Amino acid sequence: MPNAEFIFSDVQKTLSSGSFTWETPSNIALIKYWGKHGNQLPANPSLSFTLSASATKTTLKYFPVENKSSKIDFEVIFEGKPTESFKPKIAQFFERVEEFIPFIKNYKFEIHTENTFPHSSGIASSASGMAALALCLMSMEKEINPEISAAYFSRKASFLARLGSGSAARSVEGPMMIWGEHPAVKESSDRFAITNPFEVHAVFKDYQNTILIVDKGKKEVSSSLGHQLMIGHPFAKARFDQAYVNLELLIDILKRGDLKEFIKIVESEALTLHAMMMTSSPYFLLMKPNTLEIIQQIWKYRKENKSHLCFTLDAGANIHLLYPAAEKEEVLNFIQTKLTPFCEDGEFIQDQIGKGPRKI
């Protein structure tokens, strides 16, 4: 069994009531994963920046129960209010992870969670949220079995988080994560993410990320459905092959600090992601007119100012700007004077590459 290492069998010890709290950042993929198979396994490897300020804070309160149920008993309180709409996805997550942490059947839970960023802001709250919940559950496992190592703790947390949301696998550590098996990356795996094991040039260690809020509305097509539409996609194999090549190229670019090549890879990956959506069956479009206008403005600014500003996109209309810290003042002035008119309510979020989660 490939996942046998993560099955926790000693459930003799029952904890008294308690809680754990983790603050876990979201992440932005530079090499995109789009398409999956099996039980939340990626069709291609991905590489991401862990963010710093854009995070989910989750407190998991647990209470032992005498009579076990086939379903995990839990409540979700989001930003101080009971939130039923979050429960189906979390219930599915508990079903998927029960095999690996069977002690959860001995408890009922209260999940108190809040984000440091607005909902529907183009930041992957499912990634930060599921990673935070997985880390809280691993804190319970560590309490039951103190012998587990820090490396095992992080690896299993990533493994569990993936079962809730694929991209959550990349939010359990930082500053850069690789998820998906790749022959050039030792110990890389489809089952969990690992920290980028290669040298990274100093210019990337404080890289800036500004998120432009183009559209706060709910996506017309969910990421889950978008992933499914890669099955049988006429260009799927070419896309998967491209991601393998681009990841290896990006690893070398990050070592060398080559900003021009970084821009080429990152922007190509973003546009290719959306090209896959536009050529799915059925096809769909998540970019908005203002998304395209901002991209044109970025290209114009970069050419006129010899800047290293570039963009990436997740599965939505909002834009992540990426640029060296040395250009922060000039880029923020450009954002405020030229780009905010294309943002909903003029809104943007300032962030940068971060180190990963913290236990509170």
N, C-alpha and C positions, 0 to 999 in steps of 0.2 A: 504493500500500500504506500503510494508516494507521500501521503499526508500523515502517516502513522506517527511521525515524530511530534506532531502537534496535538495528539489525543491525550488528554489528561485523565488518568484512570483512578487516581487516589482521591476519592471524594468522602473519606471518612470524617474529616474535620469540618465542622459547621461553624461559620463565623457568627458572632452576635451582631445585632444591628449596627450599621456603620455607613460610611460614605467615602467616596474618593472623588477628587476633582482634577480634571485636566483641562488646560487651555491648549488647543491644537490648531495650527494654522492651516489655511487652504494652500493650494499649490497651483502653479500655472505650467502646463506642459509646453515645452519647446519642440520636442519631437512628439507628435500626436499619436494617441492610440484611438483607433476607430474601427470597431468590429471586435467581437469576442466569440468564444466557443466554450463548451462544457460549462462548468460551474464558475462563472465569472473569470474566465481566463482570457488574456488579451490575444488578439490575432497578430499583433506586432508589438515590439518593445517601444517604450517611451522614456523620455528624460524630462525632468521638471525642475523648476526653481521652487523651493519652499518659500512662501511669503512670510512676512514678519508681523505686520499689524492686523491683517485680515484673518481673524481666528474665531473659533467656536469654543466657548467655555461651557463645559458639561460637568455637572455633579450627579453622580450615580449613588442614590441612597438604596440600601438593601436591607431587607427584613426577613429573617428566617421564617419558614412556614412549616407546619406539621404535616399537612396533607398536600402531597404533590399533585399537580394537575398536568394534563397533557399539553396545556398551553401555559406559557410564561405569563404571569400576572404583572402588568406594569402600567404606569401612567406617565404621560409626557407633559411637562410644563415648559412651554416655550416663552421666554421673556415674561415670565410671571403668570401666564395664563394657560390653563389646560387646553391642549391642542390635539383633537381627535384625528385631524388629517395626517399627522405624522405617524400614527400608530401602525397602519398597514405595512409600511416599509420596514419599520423597526421589528414588527412581529415576524416578518419574513427573515430578517437578519437573525433574530433569536433562533428560528427554526434551523437556519443554515449552520449556526455556530454551536448548537447544542451538542453535537457529536464530539466536539473538540474541548468544550468546557461544560461537561454535564452537571457540574455543581450548581449551575444557574437554576436548575429545577427545584433547588432547595430554598429559593428566595422569591419574594415579590420585590418589585423595584419602583422607585420614583426617579425619573430622568428629568433633571432641571437643566435646561440648555438655553444659551443666548449667544448671539453673534455680535462681533464688534463692527460689523458692516451691515448695510441695509439689505433686506430681503430682495431678491430679483435684481441684484446689482452687478451681475456678470462674474461673481466670485463663487466658486464651487462650494456651497455650504454642505452639500452631501459628502464631499471629501473630508472637510474639517470635522463635520458632525459625526460621521461614522468612525473616523479615526479616533476622535475623543472618546466615544463610547467603547471602542475596542480597547483603548488604553486603560479605561476605568475597569473593565472586566479583567484585563491582565493584572491590574493592581490587586484585584480580589484573588486571582490565582497565586500571585506572589505572596500574599498574606497566608494563603493556605499551604503553599509550598515555597518557603523562603530560599530553597536551594537553587532555584532556577537562575541562570546567569542573565546579565544585562543584555547580552547579544541575543539570547533566546527570547527574552521578554520583547525586544523590539521586533524581532523577526516574526514571532507569532502574532504580535499586535497588528503588523502589516498584513499577515495572512488572514486574520479575522476581519480586519477593516475591509479588505478586498471583497469579502462575501456580502458586505452591505452596499458598497459602491466601489467600482473598480479603481477609480482615481484616488480613493481614500487610502489605498495601499501606499501611495507616495507621500502621505501627510504625517507619517509616524516619526519621521526624522528629517534632517536637513543637512546642509543647505541645498544640495542637489540630489535627486533620487532617480534611480533607473529601475523600471519595472518591466519585466519581460525578458525571457531568455535570449541572449545574444552571444554568438561564439567569441566575440572580442572582449567580453566582460565576464571575468571569472566570477563564479558563484551567482551570476544573474539567474533569475527564475521567473516563470510565469505565475508562481504561487504567492510571491511576496516581492516587495521592493527592497533594494539595497541602496546605501549611500554611494554616490559616484566615487569609485575607488581611485580615480586618476587625479593627477595634479591639475590644479585650476589656476590660471593666471590671476594676479592680484586685481586686475581691472574688473573681473566678474564677481569679486567677493563682496562688494557693496553695490551691486547693480540695482538700479532703480526700476520700479514698476508703478506706473500710474494707470488706474482703471477709469476709462471714460464711460459714463453711464448713458448710452445711446437710447436704450429702451428698457423700461422697468416691467413691461408686460410679461405675462407667462408665455413661454415658447410654444409655438403652434405644433411642433413635433418634439417629443421628449428625447433625451439622449438615449434612453433605453431602446426606444423604437428605432432611432437612427443607427445604433449598433446592429440591431437585427437586420436592417436593410442592407448591410454589407454582405449578408449571406446571399450568394448568387449574383452579386453586383458584377457587372461586366469588367470593371477596372480594379476589382478588389486585389487580385494577385499582384498587379503592378504597383498598387499603393503599398501593400505590405512589404514588398521587396524594396521599394523606395525608402520606407521607414528604417529598415535594417541598414541600408547604405548611409542614410543621413545621420543616424545615431552615431555610427563609427566616425563619420566626418566631423560631427559636432564635438565629440570627445577630444579630437585632435585640435580643433579650433579653440576650445576652452583652455587647453594646455598652452597654446601659443598666444592667446590674447588677440586673435585676429578678428577685429570688430567688423570689417567689411564682409568677411565670409560668414560670420555669425549672422549678420543681417540677411544675407541671401538664404541661408538654411531656414532661419526662423520664420521669415515672411513666406517663403515657399511652402513650408509645412502648414501654416495657417490657411493659406489660400487653397492648398490641396485638400485639406479637411473639408472646406466648404464646397469644393468641386465634387467631392464624393457625395455630398448631400444633394447637389443639383443634378447629379446623374444617377441617383437611386431610382428604384421603381417601387412605389411612386416617388417622384422627385419632389424636393421641397427646398425652400430658401429661408435661412434664418437671419441673414444680413438685412439691414434696412438701408434706405437711401442715404441716411446720414453716416452710416458705417462706411460706405463707399466714398462719400465726400471727405471724411476724415482721413482715409487712406491716401486720397489724392493730395490732401493738404500736407500730410507727413512726407510724401515723396518730394513735393515741391520745396518744403522747408529743408529737407536733407540735402537736396541738390544746391540750394542757394547758400546754405550756411556750412557746408562741409561737415554736417553733423553725423553722429552715429545713432540717432534716434531711429527706432524701428517699432514694429507692432507685431502682436500675435492675437489670435482669436480663439476663444473656446467655442463650444457649440451654441452660439447665440450672437446677438447683434453688438454687444459691448466690446470695446477694444482695450487691450492691455498694451500700454506703451512701455518699451524697454530702452534704457539708455544708461551710459556710465554716470557715476556720481559727479564726475568733474563737469558734466553738462547740465546739472540739475537746475541751476538758476535760470539759464537761458531757455531750457525746455519748459519749465513751469511758466515763464513769461509767455512763451508761444501758446501753451495750453490755454492760459487765461485770456489772451487777446484774440486767438484765432479759432480755437477748438471748442470752447465751452458753448458757443452758440449752437453747436450741433449735438450737444448733450441735453438729455431731458432735465429740465429745471437747472441747467448749467452745472450739473453735478459730476464730480470726479472724486476718486479716492487715491490718496498718496500712500504708497507702500514701497517695499524693497525686499531684496532677498533676505531670508531669515534662517535661523539656526535649527528651528524645529519646535516640538511641543514642550510644555513645562508642566510638571505636576505642582498643584497648588495645595 
